[in-house]
Amino acid sequence: MRAVIQRVNHASVKVQGEIVGQIGTGLLTFIGFTDGDSLEQGEALLNKISNMRIFEDANGKMNLSLRDVNGQMLIVSQFTLYAQTRKSGRRPSFSDAMESSKAGELYSNLLAKARELGICAQSGVYAANMQVSLENDGPVTIILEA
């Protein structure tokens, strides 16, 4: 499981011109799955992300977590996080990405788990063509693997 998180002032995702998810201060989280990934790994990753101290305190130090700032999370599925570019061709391979129906189920369960954990979570639409807009704060961008 791979995630790319970006600290944002605001972010939104559109599908066919309509906003399907949007947040204010928080974390835009792109997540991709590979074979063998589990909901337990996802829960551990959500806990890590929501408790990671990457928001500034009154002294400008990154000492506060998403939970500390009552931030929100926009979680967007992105199989392209498993792109393989090692071969000499120009087209990436996505063979390491989890099969779509399994990934869709894991994504849905992960969203439910985020909300169960008390994270104010919005989402994109699994397997849809999405347009993501954001204002990165910092910028702060972190890559995680579970």
N, CA, C and O atoms as a GROMACS GRO file, in nm:
protein
  584
    1MET      N    1   0.086  -0.117   0.000
    1MET     CA    2   0.000   0.000   0.000
    1MET      C    3   0.090   0.122   0.000
    1MET      O    4   0.182   0.134   0.080
    2ARG      N    5   0.062   0.212  -0.090
    2ARG     CA    6   0.138   0.336  -0.099
    2ARG      C    7   0.043   0.454  -0.086
    2ARG      O    8  -0.071   0.451  -0.133
    3ALA      N    9   0.094   0.558  -0.022
    3ALA     CA   10   0.016   0.681  -0.009
    3ALA      C   11   0.107   0.800  -0.031
    3ALA      O   12   0.223   0.800   0.009
    4VAL      N   13   0.052   0.899  -0.095
    4VAL     CA   14   0.117   1.028  -0.108
    4VAL      C   15   0.024   1.127  -0.040
    4VAL      O   16  -0.092   1.142  -0.080
    5ILE      N   17   0.074   1.193   0.064
    5ILE     CA   18  -0.009   1.289   0.136
    5ILE      C   19   0.045   1.429   0.113
    5ILE      O   20   0.166   1.452   0.109
    6GLN      N   21  -0.048   1.522   0.098
    6GLN     CA   22  -0.012   1.662   0.080
    6GLN      C   23  -0.092   1.744   0.181
    6GLN      O   24  -0.214   1.733   0.189
    7ARG      N   25  -0.020   1.826   0.256
    7ARG     CA   26  -0.087   1.918   0.349
    7ARG      C   27  -0.149   2.029   0.265
    7ARG      O   28  -0.080   2.092   0.185
    8VAL      N   29  -0.278   2.052   0.284
    8VAL     CA   30  -0.349   2.147   0.200
    8VAL      C   31  -0.429   2.248   0.282
    8VAL      O   32  -0.472   2.221   0.394
    9ASN      N   33  -0.447   2.365   0.221
    9ASN     CA   34  -0.541   2.463   0.276
    9ASN      C   35  -0.683   2.427   0.235
    9ASN      O   36  -0.779   2.452   0.308
   10HIS      N   37  -0.694   2.368   0.114
   10HIS     CA   38  -0.822   2.316   0.065
   10HIS      C   39  -0.794   2.228  -0.054
   10HIS      O   40  -0.693   2.244  -0.123
   11ALA      N   41  -0.885   2.133  -0.079
   11ALA     CA   42  -0.873   2.044  -0.193
   11ALA      C   43  -1.011   1.995  -0.231
   11ALA      O   44  -1.102   1.989  -0.148
   12SER      N   45  -1.026   1.961  -0.358
   12SER     CA   46  -1.154   1.906  -0.405
   12SER      C   47  -1.128   1.810  -0.519
   12SER      O   48  -1.023   1.813  -0.584
   13VAL      N   49  -1.226   1.725  -0.543
   13VAL     CA   50  -1.220   1.632  -0.654
   13VAL      C   51  -1.353   1.637  -0.727
   13VAL      O   52  -1.461   1.633  -0.667
   14LYS      N   53  -1.342   1.645  -0.861
   14LYS     CA   54  -1.461   1.650  -0.946
   14LYS      C   55  -1.467   1.525  -1.033
   14LYS      O   56  -1.364   1.469  -1.072
   15VAL      N   57  -1.589   1.481  -1.061
   15VAL     CA   58  -1.616   1.375  -1.157
   15VAL      C   59  -1.724   1.428  -1.250
   15VAL      O   60  -1.831   1.468  -1.205
   16GLN      N   61  -1.696   1.428  -1.378
   16GLN     CA   62  -1.787   1.480  -1.480
   16GLN      C   63  -1.836   1.621  -1.446
   16GLN      O   64  -1.954   1.653  -1.461
   17GLY      N   65  -1.742   1.705  -1.400
   17GLY     CA   66  -1.771   1.845  -1.374
   17GLY      C   67  -1.838   1.874  -1.241
   17GLY      O   68  -1.859   1.991  -1.208
   18GLU      N   69  -1.872   1.771  -1.162
   18GLU     CA   70  -1.937   1.793  -1.033
   18GLU      C   71  -1.843   1.758  -0.919
   18GLU      O   72  -1.775   1.655  -0.923
   19ILE      N   73  -1.840   1.844  -0.817
   19ILE     CA   74  -1.758   1.817  -0.699
   19ILE      C   75  -1.820   1.700  -0.623
   19ILE      O   76  -1.937   1.703  -0.586
   20VAL      N   77  -1.739   1.595  -0.600
   20VAL     CA   78  -1.786   1.479  -0.526
   20VAL      C   79  -1.723   1.470  -0.387
   20VAL      O   80  -1.771   1.395  -0.302
   21GLY      N   81  -1.618   1.547  -0.365
   21GLY     CA   82  -1.553   1.551  -0.234
   21GLY      C   83  -1.471   1.677  -0.223
   21GLY      O   84  -1.405   1.718  -0.319
   22GLN      N   85  -1.474   1.739  -0.106
   22GLN     CA   86  -1.390   1.857  -0.085
   22GLN      C   87  -1.364   1.875   0.063
   22GLN      O   88  -1.445   1.838   0.148
   23ILE      N   89  -1.248   1.934   0.091
   23ILE     CA   90  -1.208   1.959   0.230
   23ILE      C   91  -1.147   2.098   0.242
   23ILE      O   92  -1.106   2.159   0.143
   24GLY      N   93  -1.141   2.145   0.365
   24GLY     CA   94  -1.066   2.265   0.398
   24GLY      C   95  -0.928   2.221   0.444
   24GLY      O   96  -0.866   2.135   0.381
   25THR      N   97  -0.879   2.278   0.552
   25THR     CA   98  -0.747   2.243   0.605
   25THR      C   99  -0.739   2.094   0.632
   25THR      O  100  -0.825   2.036   0.698
   26GLY      N  101  -0.633   2.033   0.580
   26GLY     CA  102  -0.618   1.890   0.604
   26GLY      C  103  -0.516   1.827   0.513
   26GLY      O  104  -0.416   1.888   0.476
   27LEU      N  105  -0.545   1.701   0.478
   27LEU     CA  106  -0.452   1.623   0.398
   27LEU      C  107  -0.522   1.562   0.277
   27LEU      O  108  -0.621   1.491   0.290
   28LEU      N  109  -0.468   1.591   0.161
   28LEU     CA  110  -0.509   1.522   0.039
   28LEU      C  111  -0.425   1.395   0.036
   28LEU      O  112  -0.302   1.401   0.037
   29THR      N  113  -0.492   1.280   0.032
   29THR     CA  114  -0.424   1.152   0.041
   29THR      C  115  -0.454   1.069  -0.082
   29THR      O  116  -0.567   1.023  -0.102
   30PHE      N  117  -0.352   1.050  -0.165
   30PHE     CA  118  -0.364   0.960  -0.279
   30PHE      C  119  -0.319   0.823  -0.230
   30PHE      O  120  -0.215   0.811  -0.165
   31ILE      N  121  -0.398   0.718  -0.261
   31ILE     CA  122  -0.364   0.585  -0.211
   31ILE      C  123  -0.374   0.482  -0.321
   31ILE      O  124  -0.468   0.481  -0.400
   32GLY      N  125  -0.275   0.393  -0.324
   32GLY     CA  126  -0.272   0.284  -0.422
   32GLY      C  127  -0.249   0.153  -0.352
   32GLY      O  128  -0.185   0.148  -0.246
   33PHE      N  129  -0.301   0.046  -0.411
   33PHE     CA  130  -0.294  -0.086  -0.349
   33PHE      C  131  -0.222  -0.184  -0.440
   33PHE      O  132  -0.224  -0.171  -0.563
   34THR      N  133  -0.157  -0.284  -0.378
   34THR     CA  134  -0.093  -0.393  -0.449
   34THR      C  135  -0.140  -0.524  -0.387
   34THR      O  136  -0.197  -0.525  -0.278
   35ASP      N  137  -0.115  -0.635  -0.457
   35ASP     CA  138  -0.157  -0.766  -0.406
   35ASP      C  139  -0.102  -0.789  -0.266
   35ASP      O  140   0.013  -0.758  -0.236
   36GLY      N  141  -0.187  -0.844  -0.181
   36GLY     CA  142  -0.147  -0.873  -0.044
   36GLY      C  143  -0.180  -0.763   0.055
   36GLY      O  144  -0.172  -0.785   0.176
   37ASP      N  145  -0.218  -0.646   0.007
   37ASP     CA  146  -0.255  -0.538   0.099
   37ASP      C  147  -0.384  -0.575   0.171
   37ASP      O  148  -0.470  -0.645   0.116
   38SER      N  149  -0.397  -0.527   0.296
   38SER     CA  150  -0.513  -0.563   0.377
   38SER      C  151  -0.571  -0.440   0.445
   38SER      O  152  -0.508  -0.334   0.451
   39LEU      N  153  -0.693  -0.456   0.494
   39LEU     CA  154  -0.758  -0.349   0.568
   39LEU      C  155  -0.680  -0.318   0.696
   39LEU      O  156  -0.677  -0.202   0.740
   40GLU      N  157  -0.619  -0.418   0.757
   40GLU     CA  158  -0.539  -0.396   0.878
   40GLU      C  159  -0.421  -0.303   0.848
   40GLU      O  160  -0.390  -0.213   0.926
   41GLN      N  161  -0.355  -0.325   0.734
   41GLN     CA  162  -0.246  -0.236   0.693
   41GLN      C  163  -0.300  -0.095   0.669
   41GLN      O  164  -0.237   0.004   0.707
   42GLY      N  165  -0.417  -0.087   0.607
   42GLY     CA  166  -0.479   0.042   0.580
   42GLY      C  167  -0.512   0.117   0.708
   42GLY      O  168  -0.491   0.238   0.717
   43GLU      N  169  -0.563   0.045   0.807
   43GLU     CA  170  -0.594   0.108   0.935
   43GLU      C  171  -0.468   0.162   1.001
   43GLU      O  172  -0.467   0.273   1.054
   44ALA      N  173  -0.362   0.083   0.997
   44ALA     CA  174  -0.234   0.129   1.054
   44ALA      C  175  -0.184   0.253   0.980
   44ALA      O  176  -0.132   0.346   1.042
   45LEU      N  177  -0.199   0.254   0.848
   45LEU     CA  178  -0.157   0.369   0.769
   45LEU      C  179  -0.241   0.492   0.802
   45LEU      O  180  -0.187   0.601   0.816
   46LEU      N  181  -0.372   0.474   0.815
   46LEU     CA  182  -0.460   0.586   0.853
   46LEU      C  183  -0.422   0.643   0.988
   46LEU      O  184  -0.419   0.764   1.006
   47ASN      N  185  -0.392   0.555   1.084
   47ASN     CA  186  -0.350   0.602   1.216
   47ASN      C  187  -0.219   0.679   1.208
   47ASN      O  188  -0.204   0.784   1.272
   48LYS      N  189  -0.126   0.629   1.129
   48LYS     CA  190   0.002   0.698   1.113
   48LYS      C  191  -0.019   0.836   1.052
   48LYS      O  192   0.034   0.935   1.101
   49ILE      N  193  -0.098   0.841   0.944
   49ILE     CA  194  -0.121   0.967   0.875
   49ILE      C  195  -0.193   1.067   0.965
   49ILE      O  196  -0.153   1.184   0.972
   50SER      N  197  -0.297   1.024   1.032
   50SER     CA  198  -0.377   1.117   1.113
   50SER      C  199  -0.306   1.165   1.238
   50SER      O  200  -0.344   1.266   1.297
   51ASN      N  201  -0.201   1.093   1.281
   51ASN     CA  202  -0.126   1.133   1.399
   51ASN      C  203   0.012   1.191   1.367
   51ASN      O  204   0.085   1.232   1.458
   52MET      N  205   0.049   1.194   1.238
   52MET     CA  206   0.178   1.249   1.198
   52MET      C  207   0.182   1.399   1.224
   52MET      O  208   0.091   1.472   1.182
   53ARG      N  209   0.285   1.445   1.291
   53ARG     CA  210   0.296   1.587   1.328
   53ARG      C  211   0.356   1.666   1.212
   53ARG      O  212   0.477   1.684   1.202
   54ILE      N  213   0.266   1.714   1.123
   54ILE     CA  214   0.312   1.788   1.006
   54ILE      C  215   0.239   1.922   0.988
   54ILE      O  216   0.252   1.987   0.884
   55PHE      N  217   0.164   1.961   1.089
   55PHE     CA  218   0.098   2.092   1.087
   55PHE      C  219   0.171   2.182   1.187
   55PHE      O  220   0.219   2.137   1.291
   56GLU      N  221   0.178   2.310   1.152
   56GLU     CA  222   0.254   2.403   1.234
   56GLU      C  223   0.181   2.444   1.361
   56GLU      O  224   0.059   2.463   1.361
   57ASP      N  225   0.258   2.458   1.468
   57ASP     CA  226   0.204   2.511   1.593
   57ASP      C  227   0.220   2.663   1.593
   57ASP      O  228   0.257   2.722   1.491
   58ALA      N  229   0.193   2.726   1.706
   58ALA     CA  230   0.200   2.872   1.716
   58ALA      C  231   0.341   2.926   1.692
   58ALA      O  232   0.357   3.044   1.658
   59ASN      N  233   0.443   2.841   1.708
   59ASN     CA  234   0.581   2.882   1.687
   59ASN      C  235   0.633   2.848   1.547
   59ASN      O  236   0.752   2.865   1.520
   60GLY      N  237   0.544   2.801   1.460
   60GLY     CA  238   0.584   2.769   1.324
   60GLY      C  239   0.656   2.636   1.310
   60GLY      O  240   0.715   2.608   1.206
   61LYS      N  241   0.652   2.554   1.414
   61LYS     CA  242   0.716   2.422   1.410
   61LYS      C  243   0.612   2.316   1.376
   61LYS      O  244   0.497   2.325   1.419
   62MET      N  245   0.652   2.216   1.300
   62MET     CA  246   0.559   2.108   1.267
   62MET      C  247   0.547   2.015   1.387
   62MET      O  248   0.619   1.916   1.399
   63ASN      N  249   0.455   2.049   1.476
   63ASN     CA  250   0.433   1.974   1.600
   63ASN      C  251   0.290   1.926   1.616
   63ASN      O  252   0.258   1.860   1.715
   64LEU      N  253   0.202   1.956   1.521
   64LEU     CA  254   0.062   1.922   1.535
   64LEU      C  255   0.019   1.821   1.428
   64LEU      O  256   0.070   1.822   1.316
   65SER      N  257  -0.074   1.735   1.467
   65SER     CA  258  -0.125   1.634   1.375
   65SER      C  259  -0.258   1.678   1.314
   65SER      O  260  -0.315   1.780   1.352
   66LEU      N  261  -0.304   1.601   1.219
   66LEU     CA  262  -0.436   1.625   1.158
   66LEU      C  263  -0.543   1.628   1.267
   66LEU      O  264  -0.633   1.713   1.264
   67ARG      N  265  -0.533   1.537   1.360
   67ARG     CA  266  -0.629   1.533   1.472
   67ARG      C  267  -0.620   1.658   1.558
   67ARG      O  268  -0.721   1.712   1.601
   68ASP      N  269  -0.496   1.704   1.584
   68ASP     CA  270  -0.476   1.823   1.668
   68ASP      C  271  -0.539   1.947   1.608
   68ASP      O  272  -0.589   2.033   1.681
   69VAL      N  273  -0.537   1.958   1.474
   69VAL     CA  274  -0.590   2.078   1.409
   69VAL      C  275  -0.734   2.058   1.361
   69VAL      O  276  -0.789   2.143   1.291
   70ASN      N  277  -0.794   1.945   1.400
   70ASN     CA  278  -0.930   1.911   1.355
   70ASN      C  279  -0.941   1.920   1.203
   70ASN      O  280  -1.039   1.970   1.149
   71GLY      N  281  -0.838   1.869   1.136
   71GLY     CA  282  -0.833   1.872   0.991
   71GLY      C  283  -0.915   1.762   0.927
   71GLY      O  284  -0.964   1.671   0.994
   72GLN      N  285  -0.928   1.772   0.798
   72GLN     CA  286  -1.004   1.676   0.720
   72GLN      C  287  -0.910   1.602   0.626
   72GLN      O  288  -0.797   1.644   0.602
   73MET      N  289  -0.959   1.490   0.572
   73MET     CA  290  -0.879   1.413   0.479
   73MET      C  291  -0.962   1.384   0.354
   73MET      O  292  -1.076   1.338   0.362
   74LEU      N  293  -0.904   1.413   0.239
   74LEU     CA  294  -0.964   1.378   0.111
   74LEU      C  295  -0.884   1.260   0.058
   74LEU      O  296  -0.766   1.273   0.026
   75ILE      N  297  -0.948   1.142   0.049
   75ILE     CA  298  -0.880   1.019   0.011
   75ILE      C  299  -0.919   0.984  -0.132
   75ILE      O  300  -1.036   0.963  -0.163
   76VAL      N  301  -0.818   0.977  -0.219
   76VAL     CA  302  -0.839   0.954  -0.362
   76VAL      C  303  -0.762   0.830  -0.404
   76VAL      O  304  -0.641   0.822  -0.382
   77SER      N  305  -0.830   0.734  -0.464
   77SER     CA  306  -0.762   0.613  -0.512
   77SER      C  307  -0.676   0.647  -0.633
   77SER      O  308  -0.715   0.727  -0.718
   78GLN      N  309  -0.558   0.585  -0.639
   78GLN     CA  310  -0.468   0.614  -0.750
   78GLN      C  311  -0.377   0.495  -0.778
   78GLN      O  312  -0.271   0.481  -0.717
   79PHE      N  313  -0.421   0.408  -0.869
   79PHE     CA  314  -0.343   0.289  -0.901
   79PHE      C  315  -0.209   0.324  -0.962
   79PHE      O  316  -0.117   0.242  -0.959
   80THR      N  317  -0.195   0.442  -1.018
   80THR     CA  318  -0.069   0.481  -1.083
   80THR      C  319   0.046   0.496  -0.984
   80THR      O  320   0.161   0.512  -1.026
   81LEU      N  321   0.018   0.491  -0.854
   81LEU     CA  322   0.127   0.491  -0.756
   81LEU      C  323   0.210   0.364  -0.767
   81LEU      O  324   0.321   0.358  -0.713
   82TYR      N  325   0.158   0.264  -0.835
   82TYR     CA  326   0.232   0.140  -0.857
   82TYR      C  327   0.288   0.129  -0.999
   82TYR      O  328   0.313   0.019  -1.047
   83ALA      N  329   0.308   0.241  -1.064
   83ALA     CA  330   0.368   0.240  -1.198
   83ALA      C  331   0.511   0.189  -1.190
   83ALA      O  332   0.587   0.226  -1.101
   84GLN      N  333   0.546   0.103  -1.284
   84GLN     CA  334   0.682   0.053  -1.296
   84GLN      C  335   0.743   0.114  -1.422
   84GLN      O  336   0.687   0.104  -1.531
   85THR      N  337   0.859   0.178  -1.405
   85THR     CA  338   0.922   0.247  -1.518
   85THR      C  339   1.065   0.199  -1.541
   85THR      O  340   1.142   0.266  -1.609
   86ARG      N  341   1.100   0.084  -1.486
   86ARG     CA  342   1.238   0.036  -1.494
   86ARG      C  343   1.279  -0.006  -1.634
   86ARG      O  344   1.396   0.007  -1.671
   87LYS      N  345   1.185  -0.056  -1.712
   87LYS     CA  346   1.219  -0.102  -1.848
   87LYS      C  347   1.247   0.018  -1.937
   87LYS      O  348   1.212   0.131  -1.903
   88SER      N  349   1.309  -0.008  -2.050
   88SER     CA  350   1.352   0.102  -2.137
   88SER      C  351   1.239   0.164  -2.219
   88SER      O  352   1.260   0.267  -2.284
   89GLY      N  353   1.120   0.105  -2.218
   89GLY     CA  354   1.009   0.161  -2.294
   89GLY      C  355   0.959   0.292  -2.234
   89GLY      O  356   1.003   0.335  -2.128
   90ARG      N  357   0.867   0.352  -2.305
   90ARG     CA  358   0.815   0.482  -2.259
   90ARG      C  359   0.680   0.471  -2.191
   90ARG      O  360   0.629   0.570  -2.137
   91ARG      N  361   0.620   0.352  -2.192
   91ARG     CA  362   0.489   0.334  -2.130
   91ARG      C  363   0.507   0.260  -1.998
   91ARG      O  364   0.560   0.150  -1.996
   92PRO      N  365   0.461   0.320  -1.886
   92PRO     CA  366   0.474   0.251  -1.757
   92PRO      C  367   0.388   0.125  -1.753
   92PRO      O  368   0.286   0.114  -1.820
   93SER      N  369   0.432   0.031  -1.673
   93SER     CA  370   0.356  -0.090  -1.647
   93SER      C  371   0.285  -0.072  -1.512
   93SER      O  372   0.340  -0.016  -1.419
   94PHE      N  373   0.163  -0.121  -1.504
   94PHE     CA  374   0.087  -0.113  -1.380
   94PHE      C  375   0.057  -0.252  -1.326
   94PHE      O  376  -0.040  -0.270  -1.252
   95SER      N  377   0.139  -0.350  -1.362
   95SER     CA  378   0.114  -0.488  -1.322
   95SER      C  379   0.125  -0.509  -1.172
   95SER      O  380   0.072  -0.608  -1.121
   96ASP      N  381   0.191  -0.420  -1.100
   96ASP     CA  382   0.200  -0.434  -0.954
   96ASP      C  383   0.078  -0.381  -0.881
   96ASP      O  384   0.063  -0.403  -0.761
   97ALA      N  385  -0.010  -0.311  -0.951
   97ALA     CA  386  -0.132  -0.258  -0.889
   97ALA      C  387  -0.229  -0.373  -0.865
   97ALA      O  388  -0.238  -0.467  -0.944
   98MET      N  389  -0.302  -0.365  -0.755
   98MET     CA  390  -0.402  -0.466  -0.722
   98MET      C  391  -0.511  -0.470  -0.827
   98MET      O  392  -0.546  -0.367  -0.884
   99GLU      N  393  -0.565  -0.588  -0.852
   99GLU     CA  394  -0.676  -0.605  -0.946
   99GLU      C  395  -0.790  -0.513  -0.905
   99GLU      O  396  -0.818  -0.497  -0.786
  100SER      N  397  -0.854  -0.452  -1.002
  100SER     CA  398  -0.947  -0.342  -0.981
  100SER      C  399  -1.062  -0.372  -0.884
  100SER      O  400  -1.089  -0.291  -0.795
  101SER      N  401  -1.129  -0.485  -0.898
  101SER     CA  402  -1.245  -0.511  -0.811
  101SER      C  403  -1.201  -0.529  -0.666
  101SER      O  404  -1.270  -0.484  -0.575
  102LYS      N  405  -1.087  -0.595  -0.644
  102LYS     CA  406  -1.035  -0.610  -0.507
  102LYS      C  407  -0.993  -0.475  -0.450
  102LYS      O  408  -1.020  -0.444  -0.334
  103ALA      N  409  -0.927  -0.394  -0.532
  103ALA     CA  410  -0.882  -0.262  -0.487
  103ALA      C  411  -1.001  -0.173  -0.455
  103ALA      O  412  -0.998  -0.098  -0.357
  104GLY      N  413  -1.107  -0.181  -0.535
  104GLY     CA  414  -1.227  -0.102  -0.510
  104GLY      C  415  -1.291  -0.138  -0.377
  104GLY      O  416  -1.335  -0.050  -0.302
  105GLU      N  417  -1.295  -0.266  -0.348
  105GLU     CA  418  -1.350  -0.311  -0.220
  105GLU      C  419  -1.264  -0.264  -0.103
  105GLU      O  420  -1.316  -0.218  -0.001
  106LEU      N  421  -1.132  -0.275  -0.118
  106LEU     CA  422  -1.042  -0.231  -0.012
  106LEU      C  423  -1.053  -0.080   0.008
  106LEU      O  424  -1.052  -0.032   0.121
  107TYR      N  425  -1.064  -0.006  -0.101
  107TYR     CA  426  -1.079   0.140  -0.093
  107TYR      C  427  -1.207   0.176  -0.016
  107TYR      O  428  -1.203   0.262   0.072
  108SER      N  429  -1.318   0.113  -0.049
  108SER     CA  430  -1.445   0.140   0.021
  108SER      C  431  -1.434   0.108   0.169
  108SER      O  432  -1.479   0.184   0.253
  109ASN      N  433  -1.374  -0.006   0.200
  109ASN     CA  434  -1.357  -0.045   0.340
  109ASN      C  435  -1.264   0.050   0.414
  109ASN      O  436  -1.285   0.080   0.532
  110LEU      N  437  -1.162   0.099   0.344
  110LEU     CA  438  -1.068   0.193   0.406
  110LEU      C  439  -1.136   0.326   0.438
  110LEU      O  440  -1.112   0.385   0.543
  111LEU      N  441  -1.222   0.372   0.348
  111LEU     CA  442  -1.298   0.495   0.374
  111LEU      C  443  -1.387   0.479   0.496
  111LEU      O  444  -1.394   0.567   0.582
  112ALA      N  445  -1.456   0.366   0.503
  112ALA     CA  446  -1.542   0.339   0.618
  112ALA      C  447  -1.460   0.334   0.747
  112ALA      O  448  -1.502   0.386   0.850
  113LYS      N  449  -1.342   0.273   0.740
  113LYS     CA  450  -1.255   0.263   0.858
  113LYS      C  451  -1.206   0.402   0.901
  113LYS      O  452  -1.199   0.430   1.020
  114ALA      N  453  -1.174   0.487   0.805
  114ALA     CA  454  -1.130   0.623   0.837
  114ALA      C  455  -1.239   0.695   0.917
  114ALA      O  456  -1.211   0.759   1.018
  115ARG      N  457  -1.361   0.684   0.871
  115ARG     CA  458  -1.473   0.751   0.939
  115ARG      C  459  -1.498   0.689   1.076
  115ARG      O  460  -1.530   0.759   1.172
  116GLU      N  461  -1.482   0.557   1.084
  116GLU     CA  462  -1.497   0.486   1.212
  116GLU      C  463  -1.392   0.533   1.313
  116GLU      O  464  -1.419   0.539   1.433
  117LEU      N  465  -1.273   0.566   1.263
  117LEU     CA  466  -1.165   0.614   1.349
  117LEU      C  467  -1.181   0.762   1.387
  117LEU      O  468  -1.098   0.817   1.459
  118GLY      N  469  -1.288   0.824   1.339
  118GLY     CA  470  -1.313   0.964   1.373
  118GLY      C  471  -1.247   1.064   1.281
  118GLY      O  472  -1.241   1.183   1.312
  119ILE      N  473  -1.197   1.018   1.168
  119ILE     CA  474  -1.136   1.108   1.071
  119ILE      C  475  -1.248   1.163   0.982
  119ILE      O  476  -1.328   1.087   0.927
  120CYS      N  477  -1.252   1.294   0.969
  120CYS     CA  478  -1.350   1.356   0.879
  120CYS      C  479  -1.298   1.335   0.737
  120CYS      O  480  -1.215   1.411   0.688
  121ALA      N  481  -1.349   1.229   0.671
  121ALA     CA  482  -1.295   1.187   0.543
  121ALA      C  483  -1.394   1.208   0.430
  121ALA      O  484  -1.511   1.172   0.440
  122GLN      N  485  -1.345   1.268   0.323
  122GLN     CA  486  -1.416   1.281   0.197
  122GLN      C  487  -1.344   1.190   0.098
  122GLN      O  488  -1.234   1.142   0.126
  123SER      N  489  -1.406   1.168  -0.018
  123SER     CA  490  -1.342   1.077  -0.113
  123SER      C  491  -1.369   1.117  -0.257
  123SER      O  492  -1.456   1.199  -0.287
  124GLY      N  493  -1.291   1.055  -0.343
  124GLY     CA  494  -1.318   1.060  -0.485
  124GLY      C  495  -1.413   0.948  -0.519
  124GLY      O  496  -1.477   0.892  -0.430
  125VAL      N  497  -1.422   0.914  -0.646
  125VAL     CA  498  -1.505   0.802  -0.691
  125VAL      C  499  -1.411   0.698  -0.750
  125VAL      O  500  -1.337   0.726  -0.844
  126TYR      N  501  -1.413   0.580  -0.693
  126TYR     CA  502  -1.321   0.475  -0.736
  126TYR      C  503  -1.334   0.449  -0.886
  126TYR      O  504  -1.444   0.435  -0.939
  127ALA      N  505  -1.220   0.442  -0.953
  127ALA     CA  506  -1.205   0.408  -1.094
  127ALA      C  507  -1.264   0.512  -1.190
  127ALA      O  508  -1.272   0.487  -1.310
  128ALA      N  509  -1.304   0.627  -1.139
  128ALA     CA  510  -1.356   0.733  -1.225
  128ALA      C  511  -1.242   0.820  -1.275
  128ALA      O  512  -1.134   0.823  -1.216
  129ASN      N  513  -1.266   0.890  -1.383
  129ASN     CA  514  -1.174   0.993  -1.429
  129ASN      C  515  -1.202   1.115  -1.341
  129ASN      O  516  -1.311   1.173  -1.347
  130MET      N  517  -1.104   1.154  -1.261
  130MET     CA  518  -1.124   1.261  -1.163
  130MET      C  519  -1.032   1.378  -1.192
  130MET      O  520  -0.922   1.361  -1.243
  131GLN      N  521  -1.080   1.497  -1.157
  131GLN     CA  522  -0.998   1.617  -1.162
  131GLN      C  523  -0.981   1.664  -1.018
  131GLN      O  524  -1.078   1.695  -0.949
  132VAL      N  525  -0.856   1.668  -0.974
  132VAL     CA  526  -0.825   1.703  -0.836
  132VAL      C  527  -0.764   1.842  -0.833
  132VAL      O  528  -0.670   1.872  -0.907
  133SER      N  529  -0.819   1.927  -0.748
  133SER     CA  530  -0.767   2.062  -0.728
  133SER      C  531  -0.722   2.076  -0.585
  133SER      O  532  -0.785   2.023  -0.493
  134LEU      N  533  -0.613   2.148  -0.565
  134LEU     CA  534  -0.563   2.166  -0.429
  134LEU      C  535  -0.479   2.291  -0.417
  134LEU      O  536  -0.424   2.342  -0.515
  135GLU      N  537  -0.471   2.339  -0.295
  135GLU     CA  538  -0.374   2.442  -0.261
  135GLU      C  539  -0.284   2.380  -0.156
  135GLU      O  540  -0.322   2.368  -0.039
  136ASN      N  541  -0.164   2.340  -0.199
  136ASN     CA  542  -0.068   2.275  -0.112
  136ASN      C  543  -0.015   2.379  -0.013
  136ASN      O  544   0.021   2.490  -0.052
  137ASP      N  545  -0.010   2.342   0.113
  137ASP     CA  546   0.035   2.431   0.218
  137ASP      C  547   0.176   2.394   0.257
  137ASP      O  548   0.198   2.287   0.314
  138GLY      N  549   0.270   2.479   0.228
  138GLY     CA  550   0.408   2.454   0.268
  138GLY      C  551   0.507   2.478   0.156
  138GLY      O  552   0.580   2.578   0.161
  139PRO      N  553   0.515   2.396   0.057
  139PRO     CA  554   0.444   2.269   0.038
  139PRO      C  555   0.498   2.159   0.129
  139PRO      O  556   0.617   2.152   0.158
  140VAL      N  557   0.407   2.074   0.173
  140VAL     CA  558   0.443   1.956   0.249
  140VAL      C  559   0.384   1.837   0.174
  140VAL      O  560   0.262   1.824   0.162
  141THR      N  561   0.471   1.749   0.124
  141THR     CA  562   0.429   1.630   0.052
  141THR      C  563   0.514   1.514   0.103
  141THR      O  564   0.637   1.522   0.106
  142ILE      N  565   0.446   1.405   0.144
  142ILE     CA  566   0.516   1.291   0.203
  142ILE      C  567   0.467   1.163   0.137
  142ILE      O  568   0.348   1.146   0.112
  143ILE      N  569   0.562   1.073   0.109
  143ILE     CA  570   0.532   0.942   0.050
  143ILE      C  571   0.544   0.838   0.161
  143ILE      O  572   0.643   0.834   0.234
  144LEU      N  573   0.441   0.752   0.172
  144LEU     CA  574   0.439   0.647   0.275
  144LEU      C  575   0.412   0.511   0.212
  144LEU      O  576   0.342   0.502   0.111
  145GLU      N  577   0.466   0.407   0.272
  145GLU     CA  578   0.434   0.271   0.232
  145GLU      C  579   0.399   0.192   0.356
  145GLU      O  580   0.459   0.208   0.463
  146ALA      N  581   0.299   0.105   0.340
  146ALA     CA  582   0.258   0.020   0.453
  146ALA      C  583   0.300  -0.123   0.425
  146ALA      O  584   0.275  -0.211   0.507
   0.00000   0.00000   0.00000
